[in-house]
């Protein structure tokens, strides 16, 4: 399941000035069984460059990640932490 929500943030209030593209990405995560697992996944995702916010839902088995990090980087971080992600 892939969900994307794109938002364009303008910095300094100018149309032609620097723009920062952020998006919310939802990752399906398997292997989490407790709140310690949830915290471990959150910590791993927050270490990825460009991640601004993480919300992991243990019951749904998913994480919503806000920021500019690439999807493959996020999946790798979750997998390196010992869980499966798609």
Secondary structure, 3 states (H helix, E strand, C coil): CCEEEEEEEECCCCCCCCEEEEEEEEEEEECCCCHHHHHHHHHHHHCCCCEEEEEEECCCCEEEEEECCCHHHHHHHHHHCCCEEC
